[in-house]
Amino acid sequence: ADGYAFEAHLGGLEPEQAYAYRVRVENAAGTIWTPHVGHFNTPSPLQLLRDSLVISELMFNPAIGPGEWEAGFAPTDFEYIEFFNRGTVPLDLREVSISAGIRFNFADAERTTIDPGGYLLLVRNLNAFEFRYGTGLPVAGQWMTPFNYTRLANSGETLKINSAWGVVRSFTYNDDWADDQADGSGHSLVRISLAEASNPADGQEWRASSVNGGSPGRHDRLTFAIWLTEHFSEAELLQESVAGPEADPDGDGWNNFEEYAFDGNPRRRDPLRLAPQGGLRQNQFGTRFATLNFSCQWRAMDLDYEVEFSGELSTWERFMVMSLTERGPEFREGESYWNGWYEIGSWNRPVLRTEVIAPRTIDSTPNGALRVRVTRRTDGD
């Protein structure tokens, strides 16, 4: 039988209660109530917090940046903890506190609610945080006071989050996670997957942040929409001729989506750096293969790179598909043909370089060619 699915968000429900519901249908023939009565139970406040509140980022051993010593700040002033609500209802944190590692009571916070899909930040020193990251981020408050000089231990320690109904989370982070990249180098620790995160004490759930300084108040990975906000003003974002995917504001022949996909800058003319490069690779037996080398948008989580091969330029065969997700590069096809590495680019920033090796030898297909096609997934995963 045909059926319909729908989702309803109900307000005013009490925790730990059983509710019944049924549906009223109205059409030209009149109004009827469905005979079926459904039931559901609302979770306890503690269970809701455990299911939905994710510790998404830790800046526990910051590096000092340009001008920050001169402004009177020390590295520890830039510590912060980021929380994320992965649930479907707002989280009220007024009954939540942190009692180990640092001390903070959300009852005293400037912000006490996290909307679904939203972030909330605790910072050690608000003046230092805003000096580095600016204003307007979702900061609940600062934990450093004249009577509270707690800080996050550089070597790792236990963080304990309490509520009026019991312990929400208690775990120990480690400075060895993420190959020490987050231990004093300027990177933070971020959760690899916010949707799948289950055990903050598991180092496999964490990695170093994509950029130096972390990504407080936002996802560490990029989508095309987020990338646009990094390069264009609010007024420019409304102009399709400037910030649209087909626009080319710097006039270098690469539109905004192509600049995004191949890790370019829409404000800088860099056509040669963006262009994929052909090459040659020879194995130990002297067999030669064509290669294709290109840069990927290493911070992206919404791109698929498909590499195709043609022997005579008439038909094309797809032999490798690499998806960039919030977990990094993932392969659906042809991983054995791929070489990838991160390097420091000319602007002192990481670059993900990709070399793809043709599936057939040059001798067997002397007129062979490689090409790459990039598509964007609208779900960002």
C-alpha positions as CSV (number, residue, x, y, z in Angstrom):
1,A,0.0,0.0,0.0
2,D,1.1,3.6,-0.7
3,G,2.1,5.6,2.4
4,Y,3.5,8.9,3.5
5,A,6.1,9.8,6.0
6,F,6.3,13.1,7.9
7,E,8.1,14.6,10.8
8,A,6.7,16.8,13.5
9,H,8.5,18.8,16.2
10,L,6.4,19.2,19.4
11,G,7.0,21.7,22.1
12,G,6.0,21.8,25.8
13,L,6.6,18.1,26.4
14,E,7.8,17.0,29.9
15,P,10.8,14.7,30.3
16,E,10.4,11.1,31.2
17,Q,6.7,11.0,30.3
18,A,4.7,8.6,28.0
19,Y,2.6,10.3,25.3
20,A,0.0,9.0,22.9
21,Y,-0.9,10.5,19.5
22,R,-3.1,9.9,16.5
23,V,-3.5,11.8,13.2
24,R,-6.4,13.7,11.8
25,V,-6.8,13.6,8.0
26,E,-8.8,16.1,6.1
27,N,-9.8,16.0,2.4
28,A,-12.8,16.8,0.2
29,A,-14.7,13.9,1.7
30,G,-14.5,15.3,5.2
31,T,-12.3,14.8,8.3
32,I,-11.5,11.5,10.0
33,W,-9.2,10.4,12.8
34,T,-6.9,7.5,12.1
35,P,-7.9,4.5,14.1
36,H,-4.3,3.8,15.1
37,V,-2.9,5.4,18.2
38,G,0.9,5.7,18.5
39,H,2.9,6.0,21.7
40,F,6.3,7.4,22.6
41,N,8.3,8.3,25.7
42,T,10.4,11.4,26.2
43,P,13.9,10.9,27.5
44,S,15.2,12.0,30.8
45,P,17.2,15.3,30.9
46,L,20.4,13.3,31.6
47,Q,19.8,11.0,28.7
48,L,19.1,13.9,26.4
49,L,22.4,15.5,27.4
50,R,24.3,12.3,27.0
51,D,22.8,11.6,23.5
52,S,23.0,15.2,22.1
53,L,25.8,17.1,23.8
54,V,29.1,16.5,22.0
55,I,32.5,17.9,23.1
56,S,33.6,18.8,19.6
57,E,36.9,20.6,20.0
58,L,39.6,21.1,22.6
59,M,42.3,23.9,22.3
60,F,44.4,22.6,25.2
61,N,47.9,23.7,24.3
62,P,47.7,26.8,22.1
63,A,50.7,28.5,20.4
64,I,51.2,32.2,20.7
65,G,50.6,34.2,17.6
66,P,51.9,37.5,16.1
67,G,51.3,40.5,18.3
68,E,49.8,38.4,21.2
69,W,52.8,38.6,23.5
70,E,52.9,42.3,22.9
71,A,49.2,42.6,23.8
72,G,49.9,41.1,27.2
73,F,48.6,37.5,26.5
74,A,50.2,34.2,27.3
75,P,49.6,30.9,25.3
76,T,47.2,29.5,28.0
77,D,44.9,32.5,27.5
78,F,43.8,31.1,24.2
79,E,42.4,27.8,25.5
80,Y,38.8,26.9,24.7
81,I,36.3,24.1,24.7
82,E,33.7,23.7,22.0
83,F,30.3,22.0,22.4
84,F,28.0,20.8,19.7
85,N,24.3,19.9,19.8
86,R,23.7,17.0,17.4
87,G,20.1,16.4,18.6
88,T,16.8,17.7,17.2
89,V,15.8,19.9,20.2
90,P,17.6,22.8,22.0
91,L,19.7,21.9,25.0
92,D,19.3,23.9,28.2
93,L,22.6,23.9,30.1
94,R,21.6,25.9,33.1
95,E,21.9,22.7,35.3
96,V,25.3,21.7,33.8
97,S,28.8,22.4,35.2
98,I,32.4,21.3,34.7
99,S,34.1,20.2,37.9
100,A,37.4,18.5,36.8
101,G,40.1,19.8,34.5
102,I,38.6,23.3,34.6
103,R,35.7,24.7,36.7
104,F,32.7,26.4,35.2
105,N,29.0,26.6,36.0
106,F,26.7,27.2,33.1
107,A,24.1,28.8,35.5
108,D,26.5,31.8,35.4
109,A,27.0,31.8,31.6
110,E,26.0,34.5,29.1
111,R,24.5,31.8,26.9
112,T,22.9,28.7,28.3
113,T,21.1,27.1,25.3
114,I,22.5,25.3,22.2
115,D,20.2,25.0,19.2
116,P,20.1,21.8,17.2
117,G,23.2,21.8,15.0
118,G,24.6,24.7,16.9
119,Y,27.9,25.3,18.8
120,L,28.8,26.8,22.2
121,L,32.2,27.9,23.4
122,L,33.8,28.1,26.8
123,V,37.0,30.2,26.7
124,R,39.7,30.8,29.3
125,N,40.2,34.5,28.6
126,L,37.5,36.3,26.6
127,N,39.7,39.3,25.8
128,A,42.4,37.1,24.4
129,F,39.9,35.0,22.5
130,E,38.3,38.0,20.8
131,F,41.8,39.5,20.1
132,R,42.5,36.4,18.0
133,Y,39.2,35.3,16.6
134,G,37.0,38.4,16.7
135,T,33.6,39.0,18.2
136,G,30.3,37.4,17.3
137,L,31.1,33.8,18.1
138,P,28.8,31.7,20.4
139,V,30.7,32.2,23.6
140,A,28.9,31.1,26.8
141,G,31.6,32.7,29.0
142,Q,35.1,32.6,30.3
143,W,36.2,30.2,33.1
144,M,39.2,32.3,34.3
145,T,38.3,34.6,37.2
146,P,40.2,36.1,40.1
147,F,39.3,33.0,42.1
148,N,39.6,30.4,39.3
149,Y,42.9,30.1,37.4
150,T,42.3,26.6,36.2
151,R,43.6,25.7,32.8
152,L,43.7,22.7,30.5
153,A,46.8,20.6,31.1
154,N,49.2,20.4,28.2
155,S,49.9,16.7,28.9
156,G,46.2,15.7,29.1
157,E,43.9,15.3,32.0
158,T,40.3,14.3,33.0
159,L,37.4,16.6,32.1
160,K,34.2,15.9,34.0
161,I,30.8,17.4,33.0
162,N,28.1,17.2,35.6
163,S,24.4,17.9,35.7
164,A,21.7,18.1,38.3
165,W,20.7,14.6,37.3
166,G,24.1,12.9,37.2
167,V,27.4,12.8,35.3
168,V,27.1,13.7,31.6
169,R,30.7,12.9,30.5
170,S,33.9,12.1,32.2
171,F,37.0,11.4,30.1
172,T,40.7,11.9,29.8
173,Y,42.2,13.5,26.7
174,N,45.8,12.8,25.7
175,D,48.4,15.0,24.2
176,D,49.7,12.1,22.0
177,W,46.4,12.1,20.0
178,A,46.7,13.4,16.5
179,D,50.5,12.7,16.3
180,D,51.3,15.6,18.6
181,Q,50.0,18.1,16.0
182,A,47.6,19.6,18.7
183,D,50.3,19.7,21.4
184,G,51.7,23.2,21.2
185,S,51.9,23.6,17.5
186,G,48.8,25.8,17.3
187,H,46.3,23.2,16.2
188,S,43.3,22.0,18.3
189,L,41.9,18.6,18.8
190,V,38.6,18.1,16.9
191,R,36.1,15.2,16.8
192,I,36.3,13.4,13.4
193,S,32.6,12.7,13.1
194,L,30.1,14.7,15.2
195,A,27.2,12.4,14.2
196,E,29.1,9.2,15.1
197,A,31.1,10.4,18.1
198,S,30.4,8.1,21.1
199,N,33.4,7.9,23.3
200,P,35.5,11.1,23.8
201,A,38.2,9.0,25.6
202,D,38.9,7.1,22.4
203,G,41.8,8.8,20.6
204,Q,40.6,7.3,17.3
205,E,37.7,9.7,17.4
206,W,39.9,12.8,17.4
207,R,42.3,14.4,14.9
208,A,44.2,17.7,14.6
209,S,42.3,20.7,13.3
210,S,42.5,21.5,9.6
211,V,43.9,25.0,10.3
212,N,46.3,26.5,12.8
213,G,44.3,28.1,15.6
214,G,41.4,25.7,15.3
215,S,37.9,26.4,14.2
216,P,35.9,27.7,17.2
217,G,32.2,27.9,16.7
218,R,32.0,26.1,13.4
219,H,32.6,22.8,11.7
220,D,36.3,22.2,11.1
221,R,35.6,20.9,7.5
222,L,34.4,23.0,4.6
223,T,31.4,23.0,2.3
224,F,31.2,25.2,-0.8
225,A,28.8,27.5,1.0
226,I,31.2,27.9,4.0
227,W,34.2,28.4,1.7
228,L,32.3,31.3,-0.1
229,T,31.9,33.1,3.3
230,E,35.7,33.0,3.8
231,H,36.3,34.9,0.6
232,F,33.3,37.2,0.0
233,S,31.5,39.8,2.1
234,E,27.8,39.5,2.9
235,A,26.9,42.0,0.1
236,E,29.1,40.0,-2.4
237,L,27.4,36.7,-1.5
238,L,24.2,38.1,-2.8
239,Q,25.7,38.8,-6.2
240,E,25.7,35.8,-8.5
241,S,28.2,37.5,-10.8
242,V,30.7,37.7,-7.9
243,A,30.1,34.7,-5.6
244,G,28.1,32.4,-7.8
245,P,29.6,29.0,-8.6
246,E,30.2,30.0,-12.3
247,A,31.6,33.5,-11.5
248,D,35.3,34.3,-12.0
249,P,35.9,37.4,-9.9
250,D,39.7,37.3,-10.3
251,G,39.5,36.7,-14.1
252,D,42.0,33.8,-14.2
253,G,39.7,31.5,-16.2
254,W,38.8,29.4,-13.1
255,N,35.3,29.9,-11.7
256,N,34.5,29.8,-8.0
257,F,33.6,26.2,-7.9
258,E,36.8,25.2,-9.7
259,E,38.8,27.4,-7.4
260,Y,37.2,25.6,-4.4
261,A,37.6,22.1,-5.8
262,F,41.3,22.6,-6.7
263,D,42.2,24.6,-3.5
264,G,42.6,27.9,-5.2
265,N,41.8,31.5,-4.1
266,P,39.1,33.4,-6.0
267,R,40.8,36.7,-5.1
268,R,44.2,35.7,-6.5
269,R,45.0,34.9,-10.2
270,D,46.7,31.5,-10.1
271,P,45.7,29.6,-13.2
272,L,48.9,27.6,-13.6
273,R,48.9,26.4,-10.0
274,L,45.4,25.2,-10.3
275,A,45.8,23.3,-13.6
276,P,46.2,19.5,-13.2
277,Q,49.6,18.4,-14.5
278,G,50.5,15.3,-16.5
279,G,53.5,13.2,-15.8
280,L,55.3,9.9,-16.2
281,R,56.0,7.1,-13.7
282,Q,58.2,4.0,-14.4
283,N,58.2,0.9,-12.3
284,Q,61.1,-1.4,-11.4
285,F,60.5,-3.4,-14.6
286,G,60.8,-0.4,-16.8
287,T,57.1,-0.3,-17.6
288,R,55.8,3.3,-18.0
289,F,52.5,4.7,-16.9
290,A,51.0,8.2,-17.4
291,T,50.1,10.1,-14.3
292,L,47.8,13.1,-13.4
293,N,48.8,15.4,-10.5
294,F,46.4,17.9,-9.0
295,S,45.6,19.7,-5.7
296,C,42.4,18.9,-3.8
297,Q,40.4,21.0,-1.5
298,W,41.9,19.3,1.6
299,R,39.4,20.8,4.1
300,A,36.3,19.8,2.1
301,M,33.6,17.4,3.2
302,D,31.3,17.6,0.1
303,L,33.4,16.8,-2.9
304,D,33.8,13.7,-5.1
305,Y,36.8,13.4,-7.4
306,E,36.4,11.0,-10.3
307,V,39.4,10.2,-12.5
308,E,38.7,8.8,-16.0
309,F,41.0,7.2,-18.6
310,S,40.6,7.0,-22.4
311,G,42.8,5.1,-24.9
312,E,41.7,7.0,-28.0
313,L,39.8,10.0,-26.6
314,S,36.5,8.6,-27.9
315,T,35.2,6.8,-24.8
316,W,36.1,7.4,-21.2
317,E,36.4,4.8,-18.4
318,R,36.1,5.8,-14.8
319,F,38.6,3.9,-12.6
320,M,39.0,5.9,-9.4
321,V,36.5,7.8,-7.2
322,M,37.7,9.6,-4.1
323,S,35.3,11.3,-1.7
324,L,36.3,14.0,0.7
325,T,34.2,13.8,3.9
326,E,34.4,15.0,7.4
327,R,36.6,12.0,8.1
328,G,39.1,12.9,5.2
329,P,39.7,11.1,1.9
330,E,37.6,8.0,1.4
331,F,37.7,5.7,-1.7
332,R,34.8,4.1,-3.5
333,E,36.9,2.8,-6.3
334,G,40.5,2.5,-7.4
335,E,42.5,3.4,-4.2
336,S,45.5,1.4,-5.6
337,Y,45.9,4.0,-8.4
338,W,46.2,6.9,-5.9
339,N,49.1,8.6,-4.3
340,G,48.3,11.4,-1.9
341,W,50.3,13.6,0.4
342,Y,50.1,16.8,2.4
343,E,52.7,19.4,1.9
344,I,53.3,23.1,2.8
345,G,52.3,25.3,0.0
346,S,53.8,28.6,-1.1
347,W,51.5,30.5,1.3
348,N,52.6,28.5,4.3
349,R,49.5,26.4,4.4
350,P,48.9,22.6,3.9
351,V,48.1,21.3,0.5
352,L,46.7,17.9,-0.4
353,R,48.4,16.8,-3.6
354,T,47.0,13.9,-5.5
355,E,48.8,11.8,-8.1
356,V,46.7,9.3,-10.1
357,I,48.5,6.5,-12.1
358,A,46.8,5.4,-15.3
359,P,45.4,1.8,-15.3
360,R,47.2,0.9,-18.5
361,T,50.7,1.3,-19.8
362,I,51.9,3.9,-22.2
363,D,53.2,1.2,-24.6
364,S,49.7,-0.4,-24.8
365,T,47.9,2.9,-25.1
366,P,50.2,5.5,-26.6
367,N,47.3,7.9,-27.2
368,G,45.9,7.5,-23.7
369,A,44.7,10.4,-21.6
370,L,43.6,11.1,-18.1
371,R,41.0,13.7,-16.8
372,V,39.4,14.5,-13.5
373,R,35.8,15.4,-12.8
374,V,34.7,17.0,-9.6
375,T,31.1,17.0,-8.3
376,R,29.6,18.5,-5.1
377,R,27.4,16.5,-2.8
378,T,24.6,18.7,-1.5
379,D,24.4,16.7,1.8
380,G,28.0,17.4,2.7
381,D,28.7,13.8,3.5
